[in-house]
Amino acid sequence: MIPIVPYMDPARVVDLAASTKDEALAEICRAAATSPAVRDAAALAAAVREREAVMSTGIGLGIAVPHAKIPSVREFLLAVGRSRKGIDFQALDGAPVHLVVLIAGPEEKQARYLQILAGVTLRLKSAEVRRALMETKGPGEMLKILA
């Protein structure tokens, strides 16, 4: 499994204030846009919204993994959002989403994207990891758990 922490930064780990899916996507995109790898924050947000319109990225177990591969993102990065109250993401299992992990990167690197997606989903499949992420106090601790 590919390590996901190299794609993360504490500045891109946030507690979400959002109460809707659209608000959560906007918030997580703003967090991602703090990376110097993102040259066009508006393009990233638009790509994430467009992808979400095709099918919900709420994969179940309280997790959503929105993603975009676009030319204005120079290298892969992750942004993590946590919602203690839960957000209706129209997830596959119908459950509210508490953890949102955005994957953004260059469009020509599909193999790397799939490796990162697998790393994220495999890590978050663990009920213990999800519980610890919900209970921890801050971004630094969340990154340690995801490591």
Long-range contacts (C-beta under 8 A, 24 or more apart in sequence): 1-118, 1-119, 1-122, 1-123, 2-115, 2-116, 2-118, 2-119, 3-119, 3-147, 4-78, 4-116, 4-119, 4-120, 4-123, 4-146, 5-143, 5-146, 5-147, 7-76, 7-77, 7-78, 7-103, 7-116, 8-77, 8-78, 8-80, 8-143, 8-146, 9-34, 9-35, 9-77, 10-138, 10-139, 10-140, 10-143, 11-139, 12-77, 12-78, 12-79, 12-80, 13-79, 13-80, 13-81, 13-82, 13-139, 13-142, 13-143, 14-79, 14-80, 14-81, 14-82, 14-139, 15-81, 15-82, 15-83, 15-84, 16-81, 16-82, 16-83, 16-87, 16-100, 18-81, 18-83, 18-87, 19-85, 19-87, 20-87, 20-88, 21-52, 21-56, 21-87, 21-88, 21-89, 21-90, 21-97, 22-49, 24-64, 24-81, 24-83, 24-87, 24-89, 24-97, 24-100, 25-49, 25-52, 25-66, 27-81, 28-66, 28-79, 28-81, 28-100, 28-102, 29-79, 29-102, 31-79, 31-81, 31-102, 32-77, 32-79, 32-102, 32-104, 35-77, 37-73, 37-74, 37-75, 37-76, 37-77, 37-104, 38-72, 38-73, 38-74, 38-77, 38-104, 39-72, 39-73, 39-74, 40-72, 43-70, 43-72, 44-68, 44-70, 44-72, 44-73, 44-104, 48-102, 48-104, 56-89, 56-90, 56-91, 56-92, 57-89, 58-89, 58-90, 58-91, 58-92, 58-93, 58-97, 59-91, 59-92, 59-121, 60-91, 60-92, 60-93, 60-95, 61-93, 61-95, 61-124, 61-125, 61-127, 61-130, 62-86, 62-91, 62-95, 62-96, 62-97, 62-98, 62-99, 62-130, 63-91, 63-97, 63-98, 63-99, 63-100, 63-101, 63-121, 63-124, 63-130, 64-89, 64-91, 64-97, 64-99, 64-100, 64-101, 65-100, 65-101, 65-102, 65-103, 65-117, 65-120, 65-121, 66-100, 66-102, 66-103, 67-102, 67-103, 67-104, 67-113, 67-117, 68-103, 68-104, 68-105, 69-104, 69-105, 69-106, 69-107, 69-108, 69-109, 69-110, 69-113, 70-104, 70-106, 70-107, 71-106, 71-107, 73-104, 73-105, 73-106, 74-106, 75-105, 75-106, 76-103, 76-104, 76-105, 76-106, 76-109, 76-112, 76-113, 76-116, 77-103, 77-104, 77-105, 78-102, 78-103, 78-104, 78-116, 78-120, 79-104, 80-142, 80-146, 82-133, 82-134, 82-142, 84-134, 98-130, 98-134, 99-124, 99-130, 99-133, 99-134
